[in-house]
Amino acid sequence: MNWLIFFPSTGNQGRKYLYYSVEFTDLNKRGARTKVCLTEIVDTPEFEKNYPHTLGYFKGPVSEKEDLVSSYLEIRIIRSIEDFWKFLNDLDL
């Protein structure tokens, strides 16, 4: 899908992941980064109906597209929404 979801380091304390405020960019549409609730992403047909997804976790900002390939800390394939929540829990955001 080529989506980027940015989890801010502050502002989501006390919230469950589903209600996290995140920034989202769809690289296929070359759109600008927009602030959304994580629910708005995981409830889309593109996310729900196109498993498995390959997720990468990056620590800190990624400045260029080439950095996306080489700078991730962890990569995982998820096959369900439960796998996605487990991934976030394992990252201890």
Buried (B, 14 or more C-beta within 10 A) or exposed (E): EEBBBBBEEEEBEEEEBEEBEBBBBBEEEEEEEEEBBBEEBBEEEEBEEEEEBEBBBBEEEBEEEEEBEEBBEEEBEBEEBEBBBEBBEEBEE
